[in-house]
Every structure is written in structure tokens, then in C-alpha cells.
Amino acid sequence: MLDINRLDTGSSNFWPQLKELLAWDNVSDDSVQSTVKQILTDVRRNGDQAVIEYTNKFDRMSAEDMSVLTISSERLQQALDGLPDDQRQALEESAERVRRYHDRQKMESWTYTEDDGTLLGQQVTPLDRVGLYVPGGQAAYPSSVLMNAIPAKVAGVKELIMVVPTPDGQINELVFAAAAITGVDKVFAIGGAQAVAALAYGTESIPQVDKIVGPGNIYVATAKGMVFGTVGIDMIAGPSEILVICDGKTDPDWIAMDLFSQAEHDEDAQPILISDNADFLDKVQASIERLLTEMEREAIIRVSLNERAALIQVKDIDEAIEVCNYIAPEHLELSVDDPQALLPKIRHAGAIFMGRYTAEALGDYCAGPNHVLPTSRTARFSSALGVYDFQKRSSLIMCSEDGASELGKIASVMARGEGLTAHARSAEYRIKK
């Protein structure tokens, strides 16, 4: 029997209950921190040799040198060519949809010239080299390759280095095929904190990157946090989340399966349903109980539902949105008659799926928008991964003689007010006498 949390905004302790339910400690413990720190230091000092040793140890490999762990472009193409027709078609169509969506995100350089001839603007340039971390083994996600590699390529990143562990030599052909489709430049069969270290610091075989993107376990997430500053990172994500707001008119089986779709990722995943219809919450509960036994990942889903899920009753849809904005969910489904009418009220959400027919799972694979999204309430201040995460912006300033003179007068006053005489005199030299 499932014991899913039932919350009601009419309860005096609703908000404390919700806060406790949402609490997620994604900070690794001292043991993990110490292990990762040692791995980073070792790889930084010993390069390829340390990477090989840790890969053999943690992934149960027997590599003698990096050539064994280097995946050729021919091997990637072989994986693509060997796919069944339906898988290849799905992968290619997904990639094209993701590329088409991200093409619209690309920022361009711009300038304008003021009346006195001073030019101001912004120059947009891509990152030189990006590292893409992809989980390996049975937990392999070719969709992650698409979602991370395609926006980088659209941005104009010159070189994309992919790392993917192959524990016990287990290779996921779809991941290799996705790398071929997206034009990944180099692939190494390594994972864990040692892979993050290799990307961050560079080794004899693995070039240093400017930014590391992609999901991983607690060791990978901890390593990404530790190397931030040496390189950029996309985010440190927590478990997957879905929040469904429903008016009670959608098939309860659909909603139950939508909740399952995120719960099956991880025992710590968080599925939440909000409705102003108490009878509908009961119907969804019944659907959950009936459909759960059909799920291949039933054990994982069951833990997620019992420990982190919630069915929340609200007085009306406006209150549902208030709760939603507090939760700031990674994935938000608006399963209502007119979802677009609610959009202006939604302030915090990673991705918004509108209408009864828009399952969140479509966004995971092929709708087009990126599935790398902020979790653990970070949608309050961050956004989906996109082309802009692989582009930099440089300010442009070119003063005319007249512009330098007029701006110099302002800068002089400001600089002397701050006690920075050299700043002031630098500007004053250019003031027309």
C-alpha cells in the first residue's frame, strides 16, 4: 500500500509541511568531498596515468593506456549505422527538432553609434572548447547527448569533448550514435570525478575545456562544484521533479503516468499533483495504485511516491499557481482548459508543458526545448540550458574625440570622488582644452 503525502492549503501547517517536503540536501558528505578532492589532485598532478588507474578501479576496466579509452569517430559512426531503422529515425528526428529550436536562441553581436561618434555595443563569441559528461552503463541517456551537444554546436563551439564511462566494458550504442549525429569531436570512455578532473585541468591525451556540462552522480556533481572557477559548469542538479496542476478534467490515468515518468528516474525524484478537486485527487491515487504494478521500475517509483510525492488540494487554480511559484518546479504541466491564460501568472518554472495532451516526456526527448533544467527550487533564479550558455559577451567601447572629452569630465568627477586619482587623470588627459 502506498502512503503518498496528502496536503491541503486549508490546513494551518500547510506551508511548513510543504517546506519540509521540498527540502533536499544535495551537499555531499565529508567522505565524498575528501575522495573527490584526492581524485582531482591526483589527476591534476599525474594526468593520464591517474585517469587510467581510477577508471580501472571504479569501472572495473583493464586499460593499460589511454588508447584503449579513446573512442574513434569511426566507432561512433559504426554505432549509428548499426541502429535499427526506427531508433535511428527517432534519434535523427529528435536531433533535428532540438537543433531547430536552439537555432532561434543564438545571440548576435550588435553596436550603435551615438551622436558624437562614440560606438558602443556587444560582441558575442562562442566558447572554444566544451566538455560533455554523459552517464554510462545501464543508466545511459542518448537524449542527454542531444540536449548538451546541439546547443553548443549551434553556438559555434569549436571543439566538443565527450566523456562517458563504460563500466565492465558495457557500451550503450545509442549514446555513441547520438555523439555521431551531433558532431562530437572527441570521445573518451571515462567517467566519475576523474573525468571531470581531466576535462577541467587537461591531461596528455584529454584537452582542457572551458566549460563542463551534463549530469552525473554525487561524485560527478561534487567534482563539478570543486572545479568551478577553473572552468565553467552548467549547474549542479538535484533529483528530477514534476509538478502537475490539473482542474480535474484530465484522465486520471494520464496524470498518474505523468507522475511516474519522473518518479522512475530516481528514488529521490519528486512528483507532485495540485488540484482544486478533492475527488480527482482520489481518482489519481486509485490510478496510481492500479498502474504501479505494470511499471518495470516499480520499486524505484514506489520509493519516490512514498517518500517525496504529494497530492495537494487547493481552493482554486489561483492558489495552485501560488503554491507552484513557491515550489519553482523543474517541470510544470498545466493540465487545464486554457493553459495559456495562466502563463502570465507563472513566475518560476524550468519548463512549462501546456494542455492535457502535452506530456512532460515529450520534452525529455523530442519536442525541441532543452531538457537540462533547474531543480530544487533554483528555477527562481536560473533557466534551461541553451545556446546562450555556450556564448560569451564582450562589451565594445570606442570613443570619438568629442565623446572621450565629454565622458572624461564625468569619469573625472566620479573617480576623484572615489579617491582614484590615476583613473581621473587617465580620463582628464583626453578632455579637449
C-alpha positions in Angstrom: 0.0 0.0 0.0 1.3 3.4 -0.9 1.5 6.2 1.6 1.6 9.3 -0.5 1.6 12.7 1.3 -1.8 14.5 1.2 -1.6 18.2 1.8 -4.3 20.8 2.0 -3.7 24.6 1.8 -6.6 25.0 4.2 -4.5 23.3 6.9 -2.8 25.7 9.4 0.5 23.9 9.0 0.4 23.5 5.2 3.4 25.8 4.4 5.7 24.2 7.0 4.7 20.8 5.6 5.4 21.8 2.1 8.8 23.3 3.0 9.8 20.1 4.7 8.6 18.0 1.7 10.7 20.1 -0.7 13.8 20.1 1.4 16.7 18.5 -0.4 20.2 18.3 0.8 22.3 17.9 -2.3 25.6 18.7 -0.5 27.9 15.7 -0.4 29.2 14.4 2.9 32.7 14.7 4.2 33.7 11.3 2.8 32.6 12.2 -0.7 34.3 15.6 -0.5 37.5 14.0 0.6 37.5 11.3 -2.0 36.8 13.8 -4.8 39.4 16.2 -3.7 42.0 13.5 -3.7 41.0 12.4 -7.2 41.1 15.9 -8.5 44.6 16.5 -7.1 45.9 13.2 -8.4 44.6 13.8 -11.9 45.9 17.3 -11.9 49.4 16.0 -11.0 49.6 12.7 -12.8 47.3 13.2 -15.8 46.6 10.2 -18.0 48.1 7.7 -15.5 45.7 8.8 -12.7 42.7 8.7 -15.1 43.6 5.2 -16.2 44.1 3.9 -12.6 40.8 5.4 -11.3 38.9 4.1 -14.4 40.3 0.6 -13.9 39.4 0.7 -10.2 35.9 2.2 -10.3 34.7 1.0 -13.7 36.3 -2.4 -13.4 38.3 -2.0 -16.6 41.8 -3.2 -17.5 43.1 -0.4 -19.7 46.9 -0.1 -20.0 46.9 3.2 -21.8 44.6 6.0 -23.0 44.3 4.5 -26.5 42.0 1.8 -25.0 39.8 4.5 -23.6 39.7 6.7 -26.7 36.7 6.2 -28.9 37.3 6.8 -32.6 34.9 8.7 -34.9 34.7 5.5 -37.0 33.4 3.7 -33.9 30.8 6.3 -33.3 29.6 6.1 -37.0 29.6 2.3 -36.7 27.2 2.7 -33.7 24.9 5.0 -35.7 24.9 2.7 -38.8 24.2 -0.3 -36.7 21.0 1.1 -35.1 17.6 -0.4 -36.1 15.8 1.9 -38.6 13.2 3.1 -36.1 15.8 4.0 -33.5 18.0 5.9 -36.0 15.0 7.7 -37.4 13.8 8.7 -33.9 17.3 9.9 -32.9 17.7 11.9 -36.1 14.3 13.5 -35.9 14.8 14.4 -32.2 18.2 15.9 -33.0 16.7 18.0 -35.9 13.9 19.3 -33.7 16.3 20.2 -30.9 18.6 21.9 -33.4 15.7 23.9 -35.0 14.5 25.2 -31.6 18.0 26.2 -30.4 18.8 27.9 -33.7 16.3 30.6 -32.5 18.3 31.2 -29.3 21.6 32.2 -30.9 22.6 35.7 -29.9 24.3 38.0 -32.4 26.7 40.9 -31.9 25.4 44.4 -32.0 26.6 48.0 -31.9 25.2 51.6 -32.1 26.8 54.9 -32.6 26.0 58.0 -30.5 25.6 61.5 -32.0 29.2 62.4 -31.2 30.6 59.4 -32.9 31.1 57.2 -29.9 30.5 53.5 -30.7 29.1 51.1 -28.1 28.0 47.5 -28.4 28.4 43.9 -27.6 30.5 41.2 -29.3 29.2 37.7 -29.0 31.6 34.8 -29.3 31.4 31.1 -28.7 33.4 29.2 -26.1 36.4 27.5 -27.6 36.1 24.0 -26.1 33.4 22.3 -24.0 33.3 19.1 -22.1 30.2 17.0 -22.1 29.7 14.5 -19.3 27.3 11.6 -20.2 26.3 8.9 -17.7 27.2 5.4 -18.9 26.4 1.8 -18.5 22.8 0.9 -17.9 22.0 4.5 -16.9 22.9 5.9 -20.3 21.0 8.7 -21.8 21.4 9.5 -25.5 18.9 12.3 -25.1 21.5 14.0 -22.8 24.0 14.0 -25.6 21.5 15.7 -27.9 20.5 18.3 -25.3 24.0 19.2 -24.3 25.9 18.9 -27.6 23.4 20.5 -30.0 23.2 24.0 -28.3 27.0 24.0 -28.0 27.3 23.3 -31.7 24.7 25.9 -32.6 26.6 28.4 -30.5 29.7 27.7 -32.6 31.8 25.9 -30.0 34.9 24.8 -31.9 35.5 21.5 -30.1 33.3 19.3 -28.0 34.9 16.6 -25.9 32.6 13.9 -24.5 33.3 11.6 -21.6 31.1 8.6 -20.9 32.0 5.7 -18.5 31.8 2.1 -19.8 31.7 0.1 -16.6 32.7 -3.5 -17.1 33.2 -2.6 -20.8 29.4 -2.0 -21.2 28.7 0.3 -24.1 25.5 2.0 -25.0 25.3 2.1 -28.8 22.6 4.8 -28.7 24.9 7.2 -26.8 27.7 6.6 -29.4 25.2 7.1 -32.2 24.0 10.3 -30.6 27.6 11.6 -30.5 28.0 10.8 -34.2 24.7 12.6 -35.1 25.6 15.7 -33.1 29.2 16.0 -34.3 31.0 15.5 -31.1 34.7 15.9 -31.8 36.4 13.5 -29.3 35.1 10.8 -27.0 36.8 9.1 -24.1 35.4 6.1 -22.2 35.9 7.5 -18.7 33.6 8.8 -16.0 33.4 9.9 -12.4 35.3 12.6 -10.7 38.4 11.6 -12.7 36.7 12.5 -15.9 35.7 15.9 -14.6 39.2 16.5 -13.4 40.6 15.5 -16.8 38.3 18.0 -18.5 39.0 20.7 -16.1 42.8 20.5 -15.9 43.7 18.6 -19.1 46.0 15.6 -19.4 48.4 14.4 -22.0 45.5 12.9 -24.0 42.5 14.9 -22.9 42.4 18.6 -23.7 41.4 21.2 -21.1 38.0 22.6 -21.7 36.4 25.9 -20.9 33.1 24.6 -19.5 31.7 21.2 -18.4 28.1 20.4 -18.9 26.0 17.3 -18.3 24.5 15.2 -15.4 26.2 12.7 -13.1 26.2 11.1 -9.7 27.1 12.7 -6.4 30.8 12.3 -7.1 30.5 14.0 -10.5 28.3 16.8 -9.1 30.8 17.3 -6.2 33.7 17.4 -8.7 31.9 19.9 -10.9 31.4 22.2 -7.9 35.1 21.9 -6.9 36.5 22.7 -10.4 34.1 25.7 -10.9 36.3 28.7 -11.4 38.9 26.8 -13.2 36.2 26.0 -15.7 32.6 27.0 -16.1 29.8 24.5 -15.3 26.2 24.4 -16.3 24.6 23.6 -12.9 24.6 21.2 -10.0 21.3 19.5 -10.4 19.3 17.6 -7.8 16.7 14.8 -8.4 14.1 15.2 -11.2 10.8 16.9 -10.4 7.4 17.2 -11.9 4.5 19.4 -10.8 1.1 18.9 -12.4 -1.7 21.5 -11.9 -5.0 19.9 -13.0 -8.6 21.1 -12.9 -9.9 17.6 -12.6 -10.9 17.1 -16.2 -8.0 15.1 -17.5 -8.0 11.3 -17.5 -6.6 10.3 -14.1 -4.6 7.5 -15.7 -2.7 10.1 -17.8 -1.8 12.1 -14.8 -0.7 9.1 -12.8 1.6 8.1 -15.7 3.0 11.6 -15.9 3.9 11.4 -12.3 5.5 8.0 -12.8 7.5 9.4 -15.7 9.7 11.4 -13.4 9.5 9.1 -10.3 11.1 6.3 -12.3 14.3 8.3 -12.8 15.4 8.1 -9.2 14.1 7.1 -5.7 14.7 10.8 -4.7 12.7 12.2 -7.7 9.7 14.3 -6.7 6.2 14.0 -8.3 3.6 16.4 -7.1 -0.1 16.9 -8.2 -2.1 20.0 -7.3 -5.8 20.2 -7.9 -8.9 22.1 -6.5 -10.9 18.9 -6.9 -10.6 16.5 -4.0 -12.5 13.7 -5.8 -10.0 14.0 -8.7 -7.1 13.6 -6.3 -8.7 10.4 -5.0 -9.1 9.1 -8.6 -5.5 9.8 -9.4 -4.5 8.0 -6.2 -6.6 5.0 -7.4 -4.9 5.1 -10.8 -1.5 5.2 -9.2 -2.3 2.1 -7.1 -3.6 0.2 -10.1 -1.0 1.2 -12.7 2.1 0.9 -10.5 2.3 -2.9 -10.7 2.7 -2.6 -14.5 5.8 -0.5 -14.3 9.2 -2.1 -14.9 10.8 0.3 -12.5 8.1 -0.2 -9.9 10.5 -0.4 -6.9 12.1 2.9 -7.7 8.7 4.6 -8.4 7.3 3.3 -5.2 10.0 4.7 -3.0 9.7 8.1 -4.8 6.0 8.2 -4.3 6.1 7.2 -0.6 9.0 9.5 0.4 8.8 12.6 -1.8 5.5 12.7 -3.7 2.4 14.8 -2.7 -1.2 15.2 -3.7 -2.1 18.8 -2.8 -5.6 20.2 -2.6 -6.1 23.9 -3.1 -9.2 26.1 -3.0 -8.9 27.3 -6.6 -6.4 27.4 -9.6 -5.1 30.8 -8.4 -4.0 29.3 -5.2 -2.5 26.4 -7.2 -0.3 28.9 -9.0 0.7 30.5 -5.7 1.9 27.1 -4.5 3.6 26.4 -7.8 5.6 29.6 -7.8 6.9 28.7 -4.3 7.9 25.2 -5.5 9.5 26.6 -8.6 9.4 23.2 -10.3 11.8 21.8 -12.9 8.9 20.5 -15.0 5.4 22.1 -14.8 2.3 20.6 -16.5 -0.7 22.9 -16.8 -3.4 20.3 -17.5 -6.3 22.7 -17.7 -8.7 24.1 -20.4 -6.8 27.3 -21.2 -3.2 26.9 -20.1 -2.0 30.0 -22.0 -4.3 32.2 -19.8 -2.3 31.0 -16.8 1.2 31.8 -18.2 1.4 35.4 -17.1 1.0 34.3 -13.5 3.7 31.6 -13.6 6.9 33.2 -12.4 9.1 30.2 -11.6 9.4 27.0 -13.7 12.1 25.3 -15.7 9.8 24.2 -18.5 6.1 24.6 -18.9 4.0 21.9 -20.6 0.6 23.3 -21.6 -2.6 21.4 -22.1 -3.9 17.9 -21.5 -2.1 16.4 -24.5 1.4 17.7 -23.6 3.1 15.0 -21.6 6.4 16.1 -20.0 8.1 13.0 -21.5 7.8 14.7 -25.0 10.1 17.4 -23.7 12.6 14.9 -22.5 13.2 13.6 -26.0 11.9 15.4 -29.0 9.7 18.5 -28.5 12.7 20.8 -29.1 13.4 22.8 -25.9 16.2 21.7 -23.7 15.6 19.1 -21.0 18.6 20.3 -18.9 16.6 22.3 -16.3 17.0 23.9 -12.9 15.9 21.7 -9.9 15.5 22.1 -6.2 13.7 25.5 -6.4 16.6 27.0 -8.4 14.1 27.9 -11.2 13.6 31.0 -9.1 16.9 32.4 -10.5 18.1 30.1 -13.3 16.9 28.8 -16.6 17.1 25.9 -19.0 20.4 25.1 -20.7 20.6 26.9 -24.0 22.8 28.3 -26.8 23.5 31.3 -24.6 25.3 29.1 -22.1 27.9 28.4 -24.7 28.4 32.1 -25.8 30.3 34.9 -24.2 29.6 38.6 -24.4 32.3 41.2 -24.6 31.4 44.9 -24.2 32.5 47.2 -27.0 33.5 50.9 -26.4 35.2 53.2 -29.0 35.2 56.9 -28.1 35.4 59.6 -30.7 37.5 62.7 -29.7 34.4 64.6 -28.7 32.9 61.6 -26.8 36.2 61.0 -24.9 36.2 64.6 -23.8 32.6 64.6 -22.5 32.8 61.2 -20.9 36.2 62.2 -19.4 34.5 65.1 -17.5 32.0 62.7 -15.9 34.6 60.0 -15.2 37.0 62.6 -13.6 34.4 63.6 -11.1 33.4 60.1 -10.3 37.0 58.9 -9.9 38.1 61.7 -7.7 35.0 61.1 -5.6 36.3 57.5 -5.1 39.9 58.7 -4.4 41.2 57.0 -7.5 43.5 59.8 -8.9 45.1 57.7 -11.7 41.6 56.9 -13.0 40.7 60.6 -13.0 43.9 61.7 -14.7 43.7 59.0 -17.3 40.3 60.3 -18.3 41.3 64.0 -18.0 44.2 63.7 -20.4 41.6 63.2 -23.1 39.4 66.2 -22.3 39.6 68.8 -25.0 41.2 72.0 -23.8 
